[in-house]
Amino acid sequence: MHTLANPDHVVLAGDVLDWANTKTGQIRTLVLTVAGVMAIFAVLMAWWKTRSFVGTLVAFVLAALVLWGISNLAVLKTKVGSEIDDAAPSVSVVHVTGDAPVLAGQGWRVS
């Protein structure tokens, strides 16, 4: 009879997490490498098509910004989140104490 699991064998979640972290790092490195190659290709194509220093410089700056954005996604995510949290409207609640008249349903008229 064939059993699927060996009771003497223990599989720890740490092994799976280490493997996932390793693969995530490798994928990040691959994405940055491919983006770097594409940035170099874009700058060379800008030089080839325009033969202009200004066009090539603009392509280089844009490629550098894209590469910086890709490599600093955590910083951008935090920055965008803090900007959204800072721009959120604050809600103020006013509590009326004492003998203030209730305006709803009292038939108040402005003359």
N, C-alpha and C positions, 0 to 999 in steps of 0.2 A: 504494500500500500504506500502510495506517494503522498507526503504531507506538504502543504504549501509553506508553512513557517516552521522554523527550527526553534523550539522553546529555549535553547541554550544560547541563541544568537540575539543580541540586543542591538537595535539600530537607534542611534541617538539623533535628535533633531539638529544638533550642532553640526554634524557632518553635512546635512542637507543645506543648512544656512551658510556654512563655509563655502560649499560648492556654488550656491546662488550668488554669494558676494564676489567670489572669484570670477564667475561668468559675467556678472554685471560690470566689474572692472574691465574685463577683456572687451566687452561690447562698447563701453565708454571709450576705451583706447582706440578701437576700430573706427568708431564714429568720428572721433577727433582726427584720426589719420586721414580718413576719406575726405572730411571737410577741409583739411589742410591741403590735400592734393587738388581738390576742386577749386580752392581759393587761388592756388598757384596757377592752375589752368585758366581761371577767369582773368587774372592779371595779365598773363601772357596773351590771351585772346584779345584783351582790351588794347594791348600794345600793338598786336598784329593788325587789328582792324583800324585803329585810329592813328597810329604812329605819332601820338600826341603824349607829351609828358603829363599834361593836366588830366586827360582821360585815364591814363594808367595810374596816376596818383589817386584819383577818385576810386577806381576799381580796387586799388590796394587798401585804401582806408575802409571801404565798405567790407572787403574780405576780412580785414582785421577786426572790425566790429562784429561780424557774424561769428568768427572764431572765438572772440572773447565772450560773446553771448552764449555760445554752445558750451564753452568750458566753465562758465560761471552761472549755470542755471540755478543753483541753490541761492546764490546772492540775489539774482534777479527775482526769484520767487519770493524771497523774504522782503525785498524792497517793494515789490508790487503789493504784497499783502499789507505792509505797513502803510503804504500810501492810501490804499483803500480804507483801512481802519481809521486813518487820520481824517479822511475826507467824509466819513460817515456822519450824517447829521445826528446831533445829540437830541434826545427827547427830554423835555422838561415837563414836570408835573407840578401843577399849582393846586395846593390844597387851601380851600377857603374855610376859615374858622369864624365863628361868631354868628351874627344875625344877618348874614348876606342873603338877599332875595334869590330865589331859584328862578332862572329865566325861562326854562323850558316849560311850556304848557301853562304859563301864568297869564297870557294875553297881554304882554307888554307892548305898547305902541310908542313909536318915536314920532313926536309932532313937531 
